[in-house]
Amino acid sequence: MDSIFVKFLKYLRNNSTENTSDADFTTLVNQTLNSDTFSVPRSETSTYRRGCPYNKALVLVPYYFGSLYRFGMFFNKIKSGKGVCCLDFYGCEEAKQELENMFSQAGKTLNFCCSNFMEHSLTYILSVDRFYDKQNPQHTVYIDPPYDYGPYYGFLTKGIVEYPNGSYDTMIKDFLENIDLLHTDSHRFIAFMYMWKRGVVMRINEDDTNLILMTTDYFNDNF
């Protein structure tokens, strides 16, 4: 069975073609992740409930991948009444300090995961540079000037967060390993950068039967 991220890629592929404009493809991604449209029965996906190494039992916690700024929005929605598990992070010292301050102000302990994020997933993430076209206005919307630096500078200064990550392999790795399912390099760039910039959350529905993928904006921690 496919993971929820592979199912998401197949959904985007099946609802687009190689002739789909970048603007229309962006609209597709936006509509899919800002509604309850992308809901997958747990029985039909290989994505499993995550366990946190700082808790002895498996815990129901939403998954997050994206920029540090959007993680702050996500963190504010989950920190009251919920335990906070470990996370993986990549960014400059200033971004790391911002992350540490976020946890300190909330009275939470910041734990970094002992996963293979740095050795494996980060390699895939940084390789997104190869899809970047600085002449494409549908690409530069995700990049701060100077545009010649591409995504890497943004990843470094704005940070990358994956939470929680209590297993050996990271879920974003699964997305990037299968990103060639999309029709064009431009679609690949847009799909990934949209998720990073807006922040993507996976949660389990109230009756524990479906997984739902959505943006941080659309996410409400009400289960």
Beta strands, then each sheet from edge to edge (+ up, - down):
strand 1: 39-41
strand 2: 63-67
strand 3: 88-90
strand 4: 160-163
strand 5: 200-204
strand 6: 210-215
sheet 1: 1+ 6- 5+ 2- 4+ 3-
end
